Amino acid sequence: MAFNNYSNEFWTVTSGDLSQKRQHVATPEIKNTTGSKKIIIDPSTEYQDWQGGGAAITDSAAKLIWENLDKSKRHELLTELFDPDQGGFSVVRVPLGSCDFQSQDYYTYDDVPFGEHDSKLEKFSVGEGVPGAEDATKDLKHIVPVLQEILQINPGVKVIASPWSAPAWMKNTGKLTHGGHFRFGEFTGNGYNEESRFEYIYAQYFIKYIEEYQKLGIPIYGITIQNEPSNAAHWPAMIWTIPQLAEFGYKYLRPALNRSFPDTKMYLLDDNFHTLTEPLTNNVTREQATAFDGLSVHTYVGPYTNLYNASRSFPNWSLIMTERRCMMEETVEDASHIMMGIIGNWLVRNGLNMITLWNLALDERGLPNAADSTGRRGVITIDHTTGKIQRNLEYYMLRNFGQDVPVGSKIIASTNYTPDGFSGSIGSVAFKSPDNSISAHIYNPTNAPIKVAITINGNGSEWQEVTVPAFGTVCFRKSNGVINESEVPADEEFKLNPTPANTDDLTPTQYLK
């Protein structure tokens, strides 16, 4: 197919300061010559597939969506976010058990006193009560009903689940918080049979979770073994080394999945790039690698070039991003570089298949959370007293993908002038969808507008010129089919208040239980 003469085009611009919010701009006229910085998109060179983007449905985010919005506004928001004809978000991440962003006390699905065992997981429960009811507990209180409504809107949404800690009785410390290690090599019964090993039982814990969620109409697309296994935080946490993750996944969890849920993906690591200091082949054998579908990363800590220690060790793996958030008070430059530059541009150019940011929603103070910290920001902000909604820069980065790039597209070659996503000049990332439509995101990492000229390889001297604002992004889609031209709703006005003094409804109050 010749990649020219598309019948439909849709162009938008988002500035770093959000003075332009996916503002529709007229399709640029075709010119024969140009003096602007040139970007050539080459559909003949294909890279990885694009699997989607979205954010985390933590208990905190789910509580705000479920309890602070009335039924009509909640459905309107979730439709805006997840309907493929609107925002097109297509992935969510959920905690497998509780995490730091909680409105409930910390829990796992099998909490018994330390020193006791529940080797048959007879007390396993993702919660009691009717999903969404006031007296429902654990996941059934907020997370499950929100997921159920999302999947009614878009049944194709992928759900990625990650535990912050195993049940305390499976750990050497007997506590959910402050890290601690799994009880490797220990047994819960009389004898040395595999079914009595803590590793075997913990693998069954994952299986029971997937089973229970399936009963609730929520398929689990993929899992990670441990959220941030290098972080001994004072919220639920557990320490694993990379060799331990690889061995547990290969010897216990993948076989358990193969017996019950062979289609469920399993990802290694789920931590920041600072943990990838050497090639993964130094810590993961080729045989162990066959058990995993890919690598999961967070993007709080670099150097981001450490991703090559994984992507070039096991190039057949998928590379998914499962966490990153912004603070409320980051500069326009820093926030844009993080979201639009490093994540939305450089990492995708270098192999990223999926983007899942941290909390989908927090309130105007960064609450609720159990991590004794305010000033965090969700993809959207919901005023906890009025239910008013504001959309943050993270929202626009995700919507650029969800609205313009169909899941199943291929990343294709395009000219690039930034080595890292935040220095140099214009960066670009381009996509070819299954119907041969073309999309691209053009990011300007500088503090001044840059005029660029764009063409598709094979179109000779046909150029389209557009100006990319400071720390801003121009996106377009070219298609011979219908294009999603939906508009972003207007924000509602209210003030952010990230001061740490405002912790009046921070729960639970006992952080170190």
N, C-alpha and C positions, 0 to 999 in steps of 0.2 A: 504493500500500500504506500502511495506517496503521502507524506505527512504535510499536506498543505491544503488550501482551499476548504477549510472547515466551515460548516454552515453556521455554527454557533460558537461564540466566545464570551467569557465572563471574567472581568478583571476587577480586583479589589486592592485597596491599600490600607495598611494599618501602621500608624506611626508609633514610635516608641513611647511617646508621652500620651498616647491614646486620644489625641485630639482628632484623629481619624481612626474609626473603628470598623474595619472591613468595609470601608466606604467604596461604593461602586464607582468605577471610573470608566469613561467611554473607551471602547476598544481602539487602541492606537492604530492610526493609518499606516499602511505599508509604504516604506520608502526604499529607494534603490541604493542610496548611500547614507552614511552616517559618520559623525565624528565622535559619537558617544562610546563608552566602554562596551565592548561587544560580548554577548553571551550566545553561544551556539549550543543548542540542544540536539543530542544525537540519539534517536530512538533505536538505532541499530546496535547499540552497546547496552546490554541489560545487566543489572546486578541483582540484588536480593529482592524478594517480594515484600510488599507492604501489608502488614497484618492488622493494623489499626491503632487507634489512640483513645485515651480516656483518662480516668482518675480513680482514686481509691474511695470506696464506700466504707469508711470506718464507722464505728458506733457513733462518734461525734458528728460526722457528716450526715449519717442516716437519721440521727435524732433531730437535727435541725430541719431536714427535709420532711420528715414524717410528722413531727410535732409542732413545728413553728410555722408551717404553711398549711392553709386550709386545703381540703381535698382537691378543689378545682385548680388552685394555684400550683399545688404540688404536681399535678398531672400536666399542667401547662409547661412547667419548668422541665420536667423529665422528658416530655415530648420535644421541647426545644433542643435539649441536649442530645437525645439518643435517636430520634427519628432520622432515618437516612435522608429524608427529604428536607431536613432542617440542619441541626448541628452535626449529625452523623457520628457522634462519639460511638465507639464500637468495642471498647474494652473497659472492664472495671477490675480493680484489685481489692480483695477483702482480706482482713486478718483471720487466720484460722485459730480462733480463740481471741482473747483480748489483746490490745496493743496500748500504746501510750495515749492515743486520742480516744478516750472513753468518756461516757457519761454514767457508766455503771462501775461497780467495783470490779477489780481484775478477776478473771476467771479463765479456766480452760474447760474442756468438755468432759473431764473425768477427774474431779477434784476430791481426793481423799486425803486424810492426814498423812504427813510424812512418817514413814515407818510401816504404813499399811500398803498393801498392793491390791490392785484390781486387774489381775492378769488377763481376765476374760472380758475386760471393759464392760462389765455389767451395769456400771453406773454412768456410762457414756450418755451425754445429752447435749444437743446444741441449744436447748432451751425448753421451757415449759410454757403452755398456754397457746392461745390463738395468735398467729403472727400479727403484730401491730397492735394487739390489745394492750390496755394500760397495765394489766397485771402480767403480761408476758415477760419472760426472762431471757438473758443471754442474747444470742443472735436473733431470736424470734421477736424481741422487743422492737428493734429498729432496722437492722441490716436486712433480714429476710424479707419483710414486706416491701422495702424499697427495691430490692433486687427483683422481686416478683413483678412489681409494677414496671420496672425498666424492661424486663423480658417480655411483658405484654406489648410494650411499645415497639421493641426491636428484639425478636427472638434470637437474632444472630449475634448478640453481644457476647463476647468472650469473658469468662470469669477466671481470674488468676487468684489463687489462695496461698497465703504465707503465714506460718506460725511465728509468733514472737517468743514463745517458750513452750516446751513440753509440760505436761502436768508436773507439779512440784515433786510428787513422789517418784518420778522418773529421773530426778536430778540429784547430784551429789550434795547440793546445798539444802534441799527441801524447801526452797523458796522460788517463786516465779521471777522475782526481781534480781537485779545486780548480777546478771550473768549466771555463772555456775555451769557445770558440765553435765552432759548426759551420762547415765550410769552404764557406760560401755562394758561389755563382758560380764555383766552380772545376770543373775537368774532369779526368778520369782517363785519357783516351785522346788520340788524334790527331784534332783537329777539334772543332767546337762542337755536336755532335749531342746531343739531349736525353738519350739513354741513357748518355752519358758524364758527365753532371752528377752531382755529389755528392748533390744533392737527389733526383734520380731514383733513384739507387742506394740511398739511405737509405730511400726509400719501399718499394723492393723488399725491403729488410731486414725491415720490418714484415710484408710479405706472406709471406715465407719462414717467419717465426716462426709466423704463424697457420696456414700449411700444415703445418708440423711438429707443432704441437700438435693439429691436426685428425687427423693420422695416429695420434696417441697417444690419441685418443678424447676430447680436451678442446676443445670449441668455445670460441672467444673471442668473448664478447658485445660487448665494447667496448674501445677503446684510448684512451690519452691520448698526446700527442706527447712530453711531457717532464715528469717529476716535478720540482716546485718549480723552474721555469725561472729564478727570481730568486736562487737560493741557490747560491753558489760554495763548496760545502762541501768538506771535506778527504776525503770519501768520493766514490764516483762521482757526478759532477754535470756539468751543462752549462747554459750561460746562453742563454736566448732572450728576446727582447722579445715582447710580445703581437702586434705587427704581423708579426714573423717567423713566429710560430706560425700566425697566420691565413693568411699567404701560402703557407707550406709545406703546410698542411692543405688549402687550397683548390686549389692548382696541382698538387701532387704526390701527397699521400697519399690524398685522397679519390678522385681518378681511378684510382689503383692499386687501392684497395679496391673501387671500382665494377666494375672488370674481373674481380676474383677473389672478393671477399667483400662484396657490396653490402649485406648485412644487418648487417655489423659496425658498431657505433656508434663515433663519433669525438667526443671531448670536448676543448674548449679549456681551457687554463690549467693545472689541476692544481696550484694554489698557494694561498697564504693570502689572506685578504681585504685585507690591506694593499697588495696589488698592484692592487686595483680602485679606484684613487683618482679615476677619472673615468668617465663613461659609455663602455661598450665601443664604441659607435658612433663614438667619436673615434679608435679604433685598429683597428676591424674593419668593413669595408664590408658593406653588406647582401648583396652578391653573395658575398663570402667566407663570410658567416654561413650561407649555404645549404649549405655543405659540412659543417657541424657539427651534431651531434644535441643538443648541450647544453654546459653548463659544469661543470667539475669543480673543487671547492674543498677546501682544508684548513682546519682551524679552530683552529690554534695561535695565530693573531694576528688581531686585529680591526682596525678596527671592523667588526662583523658587518653593520651596516646598509649597508656597501659592496655587499652582494649586490644591492641595488636598481640599482646601476650596470650590472648584467648582466641581471637578471630583467626590468627595465623597458625595456632596450634591445632584447632579443630574447625576448619573452614566450612564444614557441612552443618555446623550448629546454627540455630537461630540466635540472634542477639536481641534481647528485649530489655527495655528500661522500666523498672517497676517503682521507682520513687524519686521525686524531687519536689520541693516546695520553695516558694519565695517568702521572705519576710515582708511585713507591711511597709517598712521604711527603707527598702533598697532604692538606690538611685535608678532613674530611667535607664541609664547606660548599663548598669550592672544587671538589672532585671531583664532587659532586652537581650544582652549578651548570653545570659543563662538560657532563657526560653527560646528565643528566635534563632540565636546564633549557634551556641554549642549543641543544644538538644535538637532543635527543629531543623538545623542545617548541617552542621559538621558531622554529628554522630550518624545521622541518616545517610549522608554521603559515604560514611565509612562502615556501613554494615547494619545499622540499627533497623530491626523489622517492626518494632512496636514501641509506643510511648505510653506509659501510665504514670501520671503525676500523682502527688500525694493527695491530701483531702479534697474531695470534690467540693465540699462546702465547709466553711467555718463562719462564726459570727463576727461582728465588727471589732471584737477584742482578740480574736484568735481562739475562742473557746467554743464548745467545751473541750477540755483535755485533762488528763491525769498526769501530765508531765511537768506540773508546776511552772508553766511558761505561757505567757501571752505574746501578742505581737506576731503570731504566725498568720499566714494567709492561705485561704483555699482557692480553688479555681474560680469559685464564685463566693461572694460574701452575702450572708443573710443576716439582717438586723434581728437580733433575738427578741426584741420587744414588739416590732411591727411586722416582721416577715418581708420587709422590702429587700430587693435583690440588686446587687451590683456585680458586674462581670469584670474580672481582672485580666491582666495581660496573658496569664496562663490559659484563660478561656479562649482568647483569640488565636494563640498558637495551636491549640487543639482543634479549634473550629476550622482553621486553615487546612488542616489535614482532613477532618471529618467531612467538610462540605465539598472540598475540591479534589480529594484523592480517594477514589473508590478502593475499598479493601480488595486485595488481590492484584493491585497494580504492581508494576515492576519499577524499581528505581533505575533510571537510565542516565547516560553520560550528559554532562553539561559543564560549561566553562565556569571556573571558580577562581577568585582572586584573594581568598582568605585562607591561610594555612591552618587556622584553628577555630574559626567561627567568630572570633571577636577582635582580630587585628587585620591589618592590611586593608583590602578594599572589598568590593561586592562578592558575596557568596551566593551560590545557587544550589538547588537540589530539584531534580525533575523526575517525572513519573510517566509511564505509559500504562493505561488501563487495559483490561481485557478486550475492550471494543476499539482499541487503538486511539482513544482520546489521549491528549497530552495535557499535563498539569505541571506547574513549576512554582517554586517559592524563591524569591530573590530578596536577600537580606543585606542591609547596609549597616556595617558595624562602626561607621564613623559618625561624627557629630554635625555633618553637613549633608544636604541632599546630593545625590549622585544620579546623573542621567545615564541610562543604559539602553542599549539596542539589542533586541532579541530576535533570533531566527532559528528555524529548525533545519538541521542539516539536510541538504538536498533542495533547498528552496532558493539557491543562488543568492542574489543580492536583495532578497525581500526582508527588510528589517522593520521592526516595530519599536518605537522609542517610548520610554516611560521614565518618570523620575521617582526614585526610591527615597523616601524621607529619612532624616537622621534616625538611626537606631530603629528603622522601620522595615516593613516587609511588603512587597508587591506580590500578589498571587494571581495566577490565571489558570483557566481551563479552556481547552479547545476541543470541540466535539462535533460530530455529525448527528448526535442524539440530543436528548433533553438534558439540560444542565440545571443543577440545583442553584437557583438564584435567590434563595430565601434570605431575608434580612434579619439582622440581629435586633432583638427588641431593645427599646430604650431602657437605660438604667433608672432606678429609683434613687432619690437623693437621701442620704444620711451620712453621718460623720463616722469615720473610723476612729477607734480609741484603743491603741495597742499598749497603753501604760500597764506595767506589771501590777499596779495597785488594784486594778479591777478584776478581782478573783472571787467575787461574791457568790457565784454559783458554780465554782470549780468543784467538780466531783470526780472520783471519790476524794474525800479529805485526807484519808490515810494513804500517802503515797508509798510507804515502805512496808506494806503489810506482808 
